[in-house]
Amino acid sequence: MVIPGGLAVEENFKESELLTTGEGLTLLANEARLASLAALACGGR
């Protein structure tokens, strides 16, 4: 199962790694959380 926007999430994740501000770290954490939820959703099926 392919998640729409999966590649976009990876690209945003890499961009977030370049940010050293608190906002960047928050975005990174949020995207990591979404990615893990998506992985669980796919793995459960």
N, C-alpha and C positions, 0 to 999 in steps of 0.2 A: 504494500500500500504506500502510495506516494502522497506526502502532505503538500498541498498547494502552498507555495511560498517558502518551501523548505530551504531552497538555495538562498533566497533573500535573507532568511534568518541567519544562515551561516555567514553571509557577507556582512550583515549588520553586527554579528558577533565579533568578527575580525576588526571591524571599524571601532567597536566599543573598546577593544583591547588597547587601541592607540590612545584612548582618553585616560588621563591620569586624575581627572577631577572626581569628586564624590558622585556627580551625576553619571559619569562614565561607568563607575563601578556599580551604581544602582541599575543602569541599563543592562550591564553585563549580567548581573545577578537575575534580573527579570527575564532576560532572554534564555539564560541557562535553565531557569525554572520551566519556562514554556517548552523548551526543547526536551527536557526530561519528561514532561507530561505528555508531549506528542509521542515520544519514544515508548512510553508505557502504553499509550492508547494503541499504537501499532503492534507492539509486542503482545498485547493481550488478545489480539484478534487471531 
